[in-house]
Amino acid sequence: MGQWGDKMSYEIVNGGEPLTWEEFEDIIKYDINQQKNDRRGAEIKAMHSPWIYRGQENQKFNLSTTYERFLSDELGIQENETLVSKFYNYMDSIIPALNSLAGTNFNGIDSNDINTIRRFKILPCYELLCYARHYGFPSPLLDWTNSYYIAAYFAFYKCRKSEDVAIYAYKEWSGDARGGSVGNPIMNEHGHYVKAPIRHHRQQSVYTSCSFEKQDGQLYFQNHQYSAGLSANQDNHKIKKFILKNSEREKVLEMLFSMNINKYTLFDDIDSLMHMLAYREIVLNR
């Protein structure tokens, strides 16, 4: 994916020096307590949202969606903005196959739902988007979790020994209204409570999308790495990047395993069961 470092507006904690797990957790717990105190003292509590987290196995990776990575891997295309109606047409086209082969019961997508919504806060057909995202259909939604422990699992479980990992923290509301220049993308959070595959709930999943409207009135999904630096009222949403030492991997995964956070509890299928059993018998019991 393209490098958008000049556009990304986030705090790189500790100046980019890799943290131990204990250092990371101390900062996270402080931020959580601060958020709770801010909310308790606020006149409008909804203006203070909780932190959400995303783990990445390589701290050098950008914040890119599965849709962007799919286009890059399969077609060699770097598409940093996607026409919303184009993506929803893809989704609409797969509904008959899903209903026939997967036993789902999704309705077709009404184009009026797409055309009448600007700068999505509530995504049309959100249930379908969550279902497709969890089972591998490329998505413009970026997945996060309410749990920094789960984010740590996704950061560490398949990381390479040569690379440190990253955990991002995002807080959509930090005490004030969000607004910005017309035409600039805005990064929106979409919540946990939706009818979705069990793994969505096991992973405590939440999502973000970035959208903006061009002068022609067309709505686009925008690349997250680019959007966060332009997104409305940067002082009133927060993004932090924590880099954690790769050498912490074994300790962190063992701790998470003792908390019953492993591939099986997060994905709930036979493949992940076998992965969990192998890790327990071959790694932990060695």
MOFENQUI-V913432 format. One record per backbone hydrogen bond with DSSP energy under -0.5 kcal/mol. NH is the residue of the N-H (numbers start at 1). CO is the residue of the C=O. If there is no record, write none. Layout:
# MOFENQUI-V913432
NH_CO / NH_CO
This chain:
# MOFENQUI-V913432
4_2 / 7_4 / 8_4 / 10_8 / 11_239 / 12_10 / 13_11 / 13_241 / 15_12 / 16_13 / 17_14 / 19_243 / 24_20 / 25_21 / 26_22 / 27_23 / 28_24 / 29_25 / 30_26 / 31_27 / 32_28 / 33_29 / 34_30 / 35_31 / 36_32 / 37_33 / 38_34 / 39_35 / 40_36 / 41_37 / 42_39 / 45_43 / 47_44 / 48_45 / 49_173 / 52_170 / 53_145 / 54_168 / 56_166 / 59_164 / 61_58 / 64_62 / 66_141 / 67_139 / 69_65 / 70_66 / 71_67 / 72_68 / 73_69 / 74_70 / 75_70 / 75_71 / 76_71 / 76_72 / 77_71 / 79_77 / 80_78 / 82_221 / 84_219 / 87_83 / 88_84 / 89_85 / 90_86 / 91_87 / 92_88 / 93_89 / 94_90 / 94_91 / 95_91 / 95_92 / 98_94 / 99_95 / 100_96 / 101_97 / 102_97 / 102_98 / 103_98 / 104_98 / 111_109 / 113_110 / 114_110 / 115_111 / 116_112 / 117_114 / 123_121 / 126_123 / 129_125 / 130_126 / 131_127 / 132_128 / 133_129 / 134_130 / 135_131 / 136_133 / 137_132 / 142_208 / 143_141 / 144_206 / 145_53 / 146_204 / 148_146 / 151_147 / 152_148 / 153_149 / 154_150 / 155_151 / 156_152 / 157_153 / 159_156 / 163_160 / 165_244 / 166_56 / 167_242 / 168_54 / 169_240 / 170_52 / 171_238 / 174_236 / 175_47 / 179_177 / 184_181 / 186_211 / 188_186 / 188_209 / 190_207 / 194_192 / 196_194 / 200_197 / 201_197 / 202_198 / 203_199 / 204_201 / 205_200 / 206_144 / 207_190 / 208_142 / 209_188 / 211_186 / 212_220 / 214_218 / 217_214 / 220_212 / 221_82 / 222_210 / 223_80 / 225_63 / 227_223 / 228_224 / 229_226 / 230_226 / 230_227 / 231_227 / 233_179 / 236_233 / 237_234 / 238_171 / 240_169 / 241_11 / 242_167 / 242_240 / 243_241 / 244_165 / 244_242 / 245_19 / 248_245 / 249_246 / 252_248 / 253_249 / 254_250 / 255_251 / 256_252 / 257_253 / 258_254 / 259_255 / 259_256 / 260_257 / 261_256 / 262_260 / 266_262 / 267_263 / 268_264 / 273_269 / 274_270 / 275_271 / 276_272 / 277_273 / 278_274 / 279_275 / 280_276 / 281_277 / 282_278 / 283_278 / 283_279 / 284_279 / 285_280 / 286_283
